Amino acid sequence: MHIYEILKRPIVTEKTMIATDEQNRVTFEVDLRANKLQVKEAVATAFKVNVVDVHILMMPAKTARRGKQIRIRQTKWKKAVVTLAPGSSIQLFEGV
């Protein structure tokens, strides 16, 4: 898998922005096939920062019911929380 296929998008919520400011952690949506080592290498290469730790979480699919039928509204996806070394930072939205 190519290094730029691993990271899909940054997760920007109030909770992740607080973690970025206070704990120097950045959250990304990553490919389902990616593992911790691949995510660490992808972030280090793409943003030129030192990565200390990577946590990966599988987010479950969201379902909806219509009578007896159960439909999937959103498929499962993988989230990676990347801890950066002190002094390193990623400017996701500069000037916003």
Number of C-alpha atoms within 10 A of each C-alpha: 9 7 14 12 11 21 19 13 12 15 16 14 10 9 9 18 16 13 16 19 11 9 13 18 22 24 22 21 19 21 18 12 9 17 16 15 10 16 25 21 15 18 22 14 13 11 13 13 16 18 18 12 14 18 14 18 12 11 12 11 11 11 11 11 10 7 6 6 7 10 11 11 11 11 10 12 14 18 21 24 20 22 22 23 14 11 8 13 18 15 7 11 7 6 5 4
